[in-house]
Amino acid sequence: MSYPKDHLETASAAANADRVWSEFMATLNLLAPEVRAAFLLHEVFEAGYDDIARLIGQPAQVCRGHVEYARAHAQVRMHALSPKAKAMSR
C-alpha cells in the first residue's frame, strides 16, 4: 500500500474519495427503498435472501431480483467515475 507523499496528494486523494462517496450515495438514493435495503443487507452485511425477505417483507426471489438490479445499477453508475471511462468520453 502506498501513502501520499505530500499535502497536495493527500488533499487530492481526500477530494477523490469524497467525490466517489457522494456519487455512491446518489446512486443508492436513486433506488427504491426496498431495493436499496436488499442490496445493502446482502452486499454489506452478507445477509442471505431468506433473511432479507423476512426483514423487508418480500419473497426471497424478489429480494434476489432487487439485489441483482441494484448491483447492475451501481456498476453502471460507478463505472462512469473510472479514469478510463472519463478518458473515453472526452
JODANOR-V699971 format. One line per field, one symbol per residue. ss: DSSP state (A for helix, B for strand, O for the rest). Layout:
ss=???
This chain:
ss=OOOOOOAAAAAAAAAAAAAAAAAAAAAAAOOOAAAAAAAAAAAOOOOOAAAAAAAAOOOAAAAAAAAAAAAAAAAAAAAOOOAAAAAAAO
